[in-house]
């Protein structure tokens, strides 16, 4: 197994959502990966502890990564990089001059070098753009390590592969078996790691993803791809990886990635009022809204003890404040 850094606050606690559980008639628990740390809060740091360790082992002094203008991953990368003495270049997607708020504000506050590119360039050329920045820095005598979108690659999958072991240990201490684990899917690495951990441990849990962009088939294929990249890193790589037993629920992308419908924002508001937990509009808000509706439809009738991974994203909520109706 690859070595990692120890940056975040682990293990993250698990708590029962008492009011929500009563409302939906299921035992629903929350794993508070939104509390991994203030500056690098959220799920990305589990992956980055492996990626940044590899960057340091390669004698890199700079991290390059990409995302939307309100990318949680980019902010986490920059913050964790500062902790480890590394500079960061963030390639962020925006078709207009961004307002200095939310994650973008944190990026600037902690000294990241932010490069804004258009949506079309991001879609078609982000890998090439990051590689060109890497060459640019090389000419300056610097050595840069490229972290892909969401740190969702082979080494990044290790973050939630080992995170699954953390959940198993907590099950024992809590005296409960989670038959279902739910996570938002935006780049695939978190889902892939949980799926792989479930497979290797033969835990027979239902690993459920709710995609917030693209579609279920895209992420099933993406998960197979990055799990196969990950297998050489783990001690027991002999496992059958197939899309057939992957459970990703489509239908909750709404009007698009990082775009919110009134009913989604209303759900986030009501959830906060009822449970004292703040979801984000890009990932956890859509995923929890999806699970709520799926339970109401009777589509998760075999799920009794559900663990929802709260993957953070609170900074991305503030730019949406004007869209809420109180």
Order of alpha helices (4+ residues) and beta strands (2+ residues): beta-alpha-beta-alpha-beta-alpha-beta-alpha-beta-alpha-beta-alpha-beta-alpha-beta-alpha-beta-alpha-alpha-beta-alpha
